[in-house]
Amino acid sequence: MKKFSTFVLLISIALVNFLGCATVKVEAPMDKTIVLQPNVEGQTKLMRKKVWYFLYGLVPLNSNSTASMVQEMDINEMSVRTFYGFDDGLITFILNLIPTTINVKTVEIRGE
């Protein structure tokens, strides 16, 4: 019975790591007009950023906006993709072996 309880606890922790409300604000700088495109692999510029969250995505620990990325890339068209990559899952899993409630998500912008 003790092994089953431990198993259920570990599965619960693993599932909670990937469930959350981690949001990313898709924005442009105030002085710039950006055209949002569908995911286009042929766009020449690419930037990825890790967004760290506390309380399973409730509180962003760094900027969760794309505005600074757009300004740095100097683009007029962009497509945005957010995802939990393998490395995000691994980081989240390791950090939550001791329940820290920290999640990591990747934001990817492609543009021209």
C-alpha positions in Angstrom: 0.0 0.0 0.0 2.9 2.4 0.8 4.4 1.8 -2.7 1.1 2.6 -4.3 0.7 5.8 -2.3 4.2 6.9 -3.2 3.5 6.1 -6.9 0.3 8.2 -6.8 2.1 11.1 -5.2 4.9 11.1 -7.8 2.4 10.9 -10.7 0.4 13.7 -9.1 3.5 15.9 -8.8 4.5 15.1 -12.4 1.0 16.0 -13.8 0.8 19.2 -11.8 4.1 20.3 -13.3 2.6 20.4 -16.8 -0.8 21.8 -15.8 -1.0 25.5 -15.2 -2.0 28.8 -16.4 1.3 30.1 -17.9 0.4 32.9 -20.3 2.5 34.8 -22.8 1.4 38.3 -23.9 1.8 38.6 -27.7 2.5 42.3 -28.0 4.5 44.7 -30.1 6.4 47.8 -28.9 4.1 50.9 -28.5 5.7 52.7 -31.5 5.7 49.8 -33.9 3.0 48.1 -36.1 3.5 44.4 -36.5 1.6 42.0 -38.8 0.9 38.7 -37.2 1.5 35.8 -39.6 0.7 32.1 -39.4 3.7 29.9 -38.5 6.0 30.3 -41.5 9.2 28.2 -41.4 10.8 30.4 -44.2 10.9 33.6 -42.1 14.5 34.6 -41.8 14.9 35.7 -38.2 14.3 33.4 -35.2 14.5 34.1 -31.4 13.7 31.9 -28.5 13.2 32.8 -24.9 12.5 30.9 -21.7 9.8 32.3 -19.5 9.9 31.3 -15.9 6.8 31.1 -13.7 6.0 30.6 -10.0 2.9 28.9 -8.6 2.5 26.7 -11.7 2.2 29.6 -14.1 0.3 32.1 -12.1 3.1 34.6 -11.5 5.7 35.2 -14.2 9.3 35.6 -12.8 10.6 37.3 -15.9 8.9 39.2 -18.7 6.2 37.2 -20.4 5.7 39.7 -23.2 7.0 39.5 -26.8 7.4 43.3 -27.1 11.1 43.3 -26.1 11.9 40.4 -28.4 10.2 42.2 -31.4 12.1 45.4 -30.7 15.4 43.5 -30.5 14.8 41.6 -33.7 13.6 44.7 -35.6 10.9 42.9 -37.6 7.6 44.0 -39.2 6.0 40.6 -39.6 6.0 37.8 -37.0 4.6 34.4 -36.0 4.6 33.3 -32.4 4.8 29.8 -30.9 4.7 28.9 -27.2 5.4 25.4 -26.1 6.8 23.2 -23.4 9.9 21.6 -24.9 11.7 18.6 -23.5 14.2 20.8 -21.8 11.4 22.8 -20.2 9.8 19.6 -18.9 13.1 18.4 -17.5 13.9 21.7 -15.8 10.4 21.9 -14.3 10.5 18.2 -13.2 13.9 18.7 -11.5 12.9 21.9 -9.8 9.7 20.4 -8.5 11.2 17.3 -6.9 11.2 19.6 -3.9 7.9 21.4 -4.5 9.0 24.8 -5.7 5.9 25.3 -8.1 8.3 26.7 -10.8 7.4 26.1 -14.4 9.4 27.0 -17.6 7.9 27.6 -21.0 9.6 28.5 -24.3 8.5 31.4 -26.5 9.6 31.3 -30.2 9.2 34.3 -32.6 9.9 34.0 -36.3 9.9 37.2 -38.4 11.0 39.3 -41.3 
